[in-house]
Amino acid sequence: MDFDLSDEERLLRDTVRDLAREEIAPVAGELDREKRFPLEIVERLGGLGLMGIPFPESVGGAGGTSVQYALAVEELTRVDSSVAITLCAHTSLGTQPIYLFGSDEQRERLLPDLCAGRKLGAFGLTEPEAGSDAANVRTRARLDDGEWVIDGAKQFITNAGTPISGHVAITAVTGENGRKEISNLIVENGTPGYEQGEPYRKMGWNASDTRPLSFAGARVPETNLLGPRGAGMRQFLEILDIGRIGVAAMGVGLAQGALDEALAYARERNAFGKPISTYGAIQAKLADISTEIEAARLLTLRAAWEKDNGRPFTLTASQAKLKTGRLAVRAAEEAVQIHGGYGYIEEYPVCRFYRDAKILTIGEGTDEIQQMVIARALGA
């Protein structure tokens, strides 16, 4: 086994780390307070090729790997989850469906702008009655004179309402006469009948764009069907597997960022005449979190490596997502505890980390869904 990063992987990680520390960390708190989408930062990421890391250069991507993508996501989340989820949702959920299942025309038309970050992609799966029960789709699409007419609603959708949002790929029931056939359709921003609701007031990820979507007689060309008709279920399950690698990397990054802040504070904070980092109770917290981060990072990179090498990765991605989400919550909580009263004050990043962490046990499939996926993979 070789646990060393390649020169290319190390260079990408260090480049993103420097960018995150120098350009994102100084404004992350302000963006969170103002609930302001980080447009300038996203454009900067696009200019550096980071919005299209795992896609080949032939379609406008950076020609990178899933491992490189996971490393970049970790470094971004280490300082700000809102920026990281914007990149994650765009890459894994918005762009991957076009790359994997799109026609030549769809790929040629959409991928260059998506990979360059000039446009953001979104994925519309979740509905009021279709959350963990993702197959219970109520949104419907029927063919009428060469067009799909779409009626329904989606919720908790990321990246659909930003100034540079380009499209959302949605699941819809396309079966006729009561047949539960699910397909995926591309709906571009500006389509009549397609509206983005007001952003949610959220616990965390305040600088990311999350809102409900509605479709009232929205009409898109028949050619906006994504892949074969009726393949929607298979497609979104594959997309969710890929997305879990990114979200797992976010969990590692948030936990590492929380540890960074806790260790720095513990070294500076004096109590009873010496830094609190010298006390056994604090050292035990730091040691435990550090150990868990290393284990979680290896699990996440293994899932990414399996994908890059064409191996089954559903089990590992779900394990990584389950492990890292829980770790992020625990690490953020311990970081707040080490900060004491200051951990409850918004001026300290750990307060934001604590609010941002919880969604990592819910999004991309709840912990309970991950347990089901893992148990089934084990043959239980």
C-alpha positions as CSV (number, residue, x, y, z in Angstrom):
1,M,0.0,0.0,0.0
2,D,1.2,3.5,-0.8
3,F,-0.4,6.2,1.4
4,D,1.6,9.1,-0.1
5,L,-0.1,11.7,-2.2
6,S,1.2,12.1,-5.7
7,D,3.0,15.4,-6.6
8,E,-0.1,16.5,-8.5
9,E,-2.4,15.7,-5.6
10,R,-0.2,17.4,-3.1
11,L,0.1,20.5,-5.3
12,L,-3.7,20.7,-5.7
13,R,-4.3,20.3,-2.0
14,D,-1.8,22.9,-1.0
15,T,-3.1,25.4,-3.6
16,V,-6.6,25.0,-2.3
17,R,-5.4,25.2,1.3
18,D,-3.6,28.5,0.6
19,L,-6.6,29.9,-1.2
20,A,-9.0,28.9,1.6
21,R,-6.8,30.4,4.3
22,E,-5.9,33.6,2.5
23,E,-9.1,34.5,0.6
24,I,-12.0,32.6,2.1
25,A,-11.4,32.4,5.8
26,P,-11.1,36.2,6.3
27,V,-14.6,36.7,4.8
28,A,-16.4,33.5,5.8
29,G,-17.9,34.9,9.0
30,E,-19.2,38.0,7.2
31,L,-20.7,35.9,4.4
32,D,-22.4,33.8,7.1
33,R,-23.8,36.7,9.0
34,E,-25.1,38.5,5.9
35,K,-26.4,35.2,4.4
36,R,-24.7,36.3,1.2
37,F,-23.9,34.0,-1.7
38,P,-20.1,34.0,-2.3
39,L,-20.3,34.8,-6.0
40,E,-16.8,36.3,-6.2
41,I,-15.3,33.3,-4.5
42,V,-17.1,30.9,-6.8
43,E,-15.9,32.8,-9.8
44,R,-12.4,32.6,-8.4
45,L,-12.7,28.8,-8.0
46,G,-14.0,28.5,-11.5
47,G,-11.0,30.5,-12.8
48,L,-8.7,28.1,-11.1
49,G,-10.4,25.1,-12.7
50,L,-11.7,23.8,-9.3
51,M,-15.4,23.7,-10.4
52,G,-14.6,20.9,-12.8
53,I,-11.9,18.9,-11.1
54,P,-13.1,15.3,-11.9
55,F,-14.1,15.9,-15.5
56,P,-11.9,15.3,-18.5
57,E,-10.3,18.2,-20.4
58,S,-12.1,17.1,-23.5
59,V,-15.4,18.4,-22.0
60,G,-13.9,21.5,-20.4
61,G,-12.9,19.9,-17.1
62,A,-9.6,19.9,-15.2
63,G,-8.8,16.3,-16.0
64,G,-8.5,15.5,-12.3
65,T,-9.5,12.5,-10.2
66,S,-12.0,11.9,-7.4
67,V,-9.2,11.8,-5.0
68,Q,-8.1,15.3,-6.0
69,Y,-11.7,16.4,-5.8
70,A,-12.0,15.0,-2.2
71,L,-8.8,16.7,-1.2
72,A,-10.0,20.1,-2.5
73,V,-13.4,19.8,-0.8
74,E,-11.7,18.9,2.5
75,E,-9.5,22.0,2.4
76,L,-12.4,24.3,1.5
77,T,-14.6,22.9,4.3
78,R,-11.7,23.4,6.7
79,V,-12.5,27.1,6.7
80,D,-16.1,27.4,5.2
81,S,-18.8,24.9,4.6
82,S,-21.0,27.2,2.5
83,V,-18.3,27.6,-0.2
84,A,-17.6,23.8,0.0
85,I,-21.2,22.7,-0.5
86,T,-21.6,25.1,-3.4
87,L,-18.8,23.4,-5.1
88,C,-19.9,19.9,-4.0
89,A,-23.5,20.3,-5.1
90,H,-22.4,21.8,-8.4
91,T,-19.9,19.1,-9.2
92,S,-21.5,15.9,-7.9
93,L,-25.2,16.7,-8.3
94,G,-25.3,19.4,-11.0
95,T,-22.6,18.4,-13.4
96,Q,-22.2,14.7,-13.0
97,P,-25.7,13.8,-14.4
98,I,-24.9,15.8,-17.6
99,Y,-21.5,14.2,-17.9
100,L,-22.6,10.6,-17.2
101,F,-26.0,10.5,-18.8
102,G,-26.3,13.4,-21.2
103,S,-26.5,13.2,-24.9
104,D,-23.7,14.5,-27.1
105,E,-25.7,17.7,-27.7
106,Q,-26.4,18.2,-24.0
107,R,-22.8,17.7,-23.0
108,E,-21.5,20.0,-25.7
109,R,-24.0,22.7,-24.8
110,L,-23.8,22.6,-21.0
111,L,-20.5,21.1,-19.8
112,P,-18.0,23.8,-20.8
113,D,-19.8,26.5,-18.8
114,L,-20.4,24.1,-15.9
115,C,-16.8,22.9,-15.7
116,A,-15.5,26.4,-15.9
117,G,-17.8,27.6,-13.1
118,R,-19.5,30.2,-15.4
119,K,-22.8,28.4,-14.7
120,L,-23.9,26.4,-11.6
121,G,-25.8,23.2,-11.9
122,A,-28.3,21.8,-9.4
123,F,-30.1,18.5,-8.9
124,G,-33.8,18.4,-7.9
125,L,-34.6,15.1,-6.1
126,T,-36.1,15.9,-2.7
127,E,-39.8,16.7,-2.4
128,P,-42.2,17.2,0.4
129,E,-43.2,13.5,0.2
130,A,-40.0,12.2,-1.2
131,G,-37.1,12.8,1.2
132,S,-35.5,9.6,2.4
133,D,-38.2,7.8,0.4
134,A,-36.7,9.2,-2.8
135,A,-38.7,7.0,-5.1
136,N,-41.9,8.5,-3.9
137,V,-41.7,11.2,-6.6
138,R,-44.9,13.3,-7.1
139,T,-43.6,15.7,-9.7
140,R,-45.0,14.7,-13.1
141,A,-44.0,15.3,-16.7
142,R,-46.1,14.4,-19.8
143,L,-45.3,14.7,-23.4
144,D,-47.3,17.2,-25.4
145,D,-46.4,18.1,-29.0
146,G,-42.7,17.4,-28.7
147,E,-42.3,19.0,-25.2
148,W,-42.3,17.8,-21.6
149,V,-44.9,19.6,-19.5
150,I,-43.8,19.5,-15.9
151,D,-45.9,20.1,-12.8
152,G,-44.7,19.6,-9.2
153,A,-42.3,20.9,-6.5
154,K,-38.9,20.3,-5.1
155,Q,-37.4,21.4,-1.8
156,F,-34.0,21.8,-0.2
157,I,-32.3,22.4,-3.5
158,T,-28.8,23.8,-3.6
159,N,-27.5,26.2,-6.3
160,A,-30.8,26.7,-8.2
161,G,-31.3,30.4,-7.5
162,T,-27.9,32.1,-7.7
163,P,-27.0,34.8,-10.3
164,I,-25.1,32.2,-12.3
165,S,-27.4,29.2,-11.9
166,G,-27.8,27.5,-15.3
167,H,-30.1,24.4,-14.9
168,V,-31.6,21.9,-12.5
169,A,-31.8,18.2,-13.4
170,I,-35.0,16.9,-11.8
171,T,-36.7,13.6,-11.2
172,A,-40.2,13.3,-12.5
173,V,-42.8,10.6,-13.1
174,T,-43.1,10.1,-16.8
175,G,-45.1,6.9,-16.8
176,E,-48.6,6.9,-18.3
177,N,-51.8,5.1,-17.1
178,G,-50.6,4.8,-13.5
179,R,-47.2,3.3,-14.5
180,K,-44.5,4.5,-12.0
181,E,-41.8,5.3,-14.5
182,I,-39.2,7.9,-13.2
183,S,-37.1,9.9,-15.6
184,N,-34.7,12.8,-15.3
185,L,-35.2,16.0,-17.1
186,I,-33.0,19.1,-17.6
187,V,-34.8,22.4,-16.8
188,E,-32.8,25.5,-17.6
189,N,-33.2,28.7,-15.7
190,G,-35.6,31.1,-17.4
191,T,-38.0,28.4,-18.5
192,P,-41.5,29.7,-18.2
193,G,-43.4,28.0,-15.4
194,Y,-40.3,27.1,-13.5
195,E,-39.8,29.3,-10.4
196,Q,-37.2,29.4,-7.6
197,G,-38.8,30.2,-4.2
198,E,-37.3,32.4,-1.5
199,P,-34.1,31.0,0.2
200,Y,-34.7,29.1,3.4
201,R,-33.7,30.5,6.8
202,K,-31.3,27.8,7.9
203,M,-29.3,26.8,10.9
204,G,-26.1,26.7,9.0
205,W,-24.6,26.9,5.5
206,N,-26.0,30.4,5.5
207,A,-23.9,31.6,2.5
208,S,-25.0,28.8,0.3
209,D,-28.1,28.9,-1.9
210,T,-30.9,26.6,-0.7
211,R,-34.5,27.0,-1.7
212,P,-37.7,25.3,-2.9
213,L,-38.6,25.0,-6.6
214,S,-41.9,24.9,-8.3
215,F,-43.1,23.8,-11.8
216,A,-46.4,24.8,-13.1
217,G,-46.9,23.8,-16.7
218,A,-43.2,24.3,-17.3
219,R,-42.3,23.2,-20.8
220,V,-39.0,21.9,-22.0
221,P,-38.0,20.2,-25.3
222,E,-38.4,16.5,-25.5
223,T,-34.6,16.3,-26.1
224,N,-34.1,17.6,-22.5
225,L,-34.7,14.0,-21.3
226,L,-31.5,12.9,-19.5
227,G,-30.6,9.4,-20.8
228,P,-33.2,6.8,-21.5
229,R,-36.8,7.3,-20.5
230,G,-37.5,5.4,-17.2
231,A,-33.8,5.3,-16.1
232,G,-34.2,8.0,-13.5
233,M,-34.1,5.8,-10.4
234,R,-30.8,4.1,-11.5
235,Q,-29.3,7.4,-12.5
236,F,-30.0,9.2,-9.2
237,L,-28.8,6.3,-7.1
238,E,-25.5,6.5,-8.9
239,I,-25.4,10.2,-8.5
240,L,-26.0,9.9,-4.8
241,D,-23.2,7.4,-4.4
242,I,-20.8,9.9,-6.1
243,G,-22.2,12.8,-4.0
244,R,-21.4,10.9,-0.8
245,I,-17.7,11.0,-1.5
246,G,-17.9,14.8,-1.6
247,V,-20.0,15.1,1.5
248,A,-17.7,12.7,3.4
249,A,-14.8,15.0,2.4
250,M,-16.8,17.9,3.9
251,G,-17.1,16.0,7.2
252,V,-13.4,15.4,7.3
253,G,-12.7,19.0,6.5
254,L,-15.1,20.5,9.1
255,A,-13.7,18.2,11.8
256,Q,-10.1,19.2,10.9
257,G,-11.1,22.8,10.9
258,A,-12.7,22.5,14.3
259,L,-9.6,20.7,15.6
260,D,-7.4,23.5,14.2
261,E,-9.4,26.1,16.0
262,A,-9.5,24.2,19.2
263,L,-5.8,23.5,19.3
264,A,-4.9,27.1,18.6
265,Y,-7.2,28.3,21.3
266,A,-6.1,25.8,23.8
267,R,-2.4,26.8,23.3
268,E,-3.3,30.5,23.9
269,R,-5.9,30.3,26.6
270,N,-4.4,30.3,30.2
271,A,-6.2,28.9,33.2
272,F,-4.7,28.4,36.7
273,G,-1.4,29.8,35.4
274,K,-0.7,27.8,32.3
275,P,-2.2,27.0,28.9
276,I,-5.2,24.8,29.0
277,S,-3.6,22.6,26.3
278,T,-1.3,21.2,29.0
279,Y,-4.3,19.8,31.0
280,G,-5.1,16.1,30.6
281,A,-8.8,16.7,30.0
282,I,-8.2,19.0,27.1
283,Q,-5.4,16.8,25.7
284,A,-7.7,13.8,25.7
285,K,-10.3,15.6,23.6
286,L,-7.7,16.8,21.1
287,A,-6.1,13.3,20.9
288,D,-9.4,11.5,20.3
289,I,-10.6,13.9,17.6
290,S,-7.3,13.8,15.8
291,T,-7.3,10.0,15.8
292,E,-10.8,9.9,14.4
293,I,-10.0,12.4,11.7
294,E,-7.1,10.3,10.4
295,A,-9.3,7.2,10.2
296,A,-12.2,9.1,8.5
297,R,-9.8,10.7,6.0
298,L,-8.4,7.3,5.0
299,L,-11.9,5.9,4.6
300,T,-13.0,8.9,2.4
301,L,-9.9,8.7,0.2
302,R,-10.5,5.0,-0.2
303,A,-14.0,5.6,-1.5
304,A,-12.6,8.2,-4.0
305,W,-9.8,5.8,-5.0
306,E,-12.2,3.0,-5.6
307,K,-14.3,5.2,-7.9
308,D,-11.2,6.3,-9.8
309,N,-10.2,2.7,-10.3
310,G,-13.5,1.6,-11.6
311,R,-14.3,-0.5,-8.5
312,P,-17.6,-0.7,-6.6
313,F,-17.7,2.1,-4.1
314,T,-21.3,2.3,-2.9
315,L,-20.4,0.6,0.4
316,T,-17.3,2.6,1.2
317,A,-18.9,5.9,0.2
318,S,-21.8,5.2,2.6
319,Q,-19.5,4.1,5.4
320,A,-17.4,7.3,4.8
321,K,-20.4,9.5,4.8
322,L,-21.8,7.9,8.0
323,K,-18.5,8.1,9.8
324,T,-17.6,11.7,8.8
325,G,-20.9,13.3,9.4
326,R,-21.0,12.0,13.0
327,L,-17.4,13.0,13.5
328,A,-18.0,16.5,12.2
329,V,-20.8,17.0,14.8
330,R,-18.6,15.6,17.6
331,A,-15.5,17.5,16.6
332,A,-17.4,20.8,16.4
333,E,-19.0,20.2,19.8
334,E,-15.7,19.4,21.4
335,A,-14.2,22.5,19.9
336,V,-17.0,24.6,21.3
337,Q,-16.5,23.0,24.7
338,I,-12.7,23.7,24.6
339,H,-13.5,27.3,23.8
340,G,-15.8,27.5,26.8
341,G,-18.1,30.6,26.8
342,Y,-16.3,32.0,23.8
343,G,-17.4,28.9,21.7
344,Y,-20.9,30.2,22.0
345,I,-20.0,33.6,20.5
346,E,-20.4,34.1,16.8
347,E,-17.0,35.9,16.4
348,Y,-15.3,32.5,16.9
349,P,-15.4,30.2,13.9
350,V,-16.2,27.1,16.0
351,C,-19.7,28.6,16.6
352,R,-20.3,28.6,12.8
353,F,-18.7,25.1,12.5
354,Y,-21.1,23.8,15.1
355,R,-24.1,25.1,13.2
356,D,-22.8,23.8,9.9
357,A,-22.0,20.3,11.1
358,K,-25.4,18.9,11.8
359,I,-26.6,18.9,8.2
360,L,-23.8,16.4,7.4
361,T,-25.8,13.7,9.2
362,I,-28.9,14.5,7.1
363,G,-28.0,15.6,3.5
364,E,-27.1,13.1,0.8
365,G,-29.0,10.5,2.7
366,T,-29.6,10.5,6.5
367,D,-27.5,8.4,8.8
368,E,-30.3,6.0,9.0
369,I,-30.3,5.6,5.2
370,Q,-26.6,5.1,5.2
371,Q,-27.0,2.3,7.8
372,M,-29.6,0.7,5.5
373,V,-27.3,0.9,2.5
374,I,-24.4,-0.5,4.4
375,A,-26.4,-3.3,5.9
376,R,-27.7,-4.4,2.5
377,A,-24.2,-4.3,1.1
378,L,-23.1,-6.6,3.9
379,G,-25.9,-9.0,3.0
380,A,-27.9,-8.4,6.2
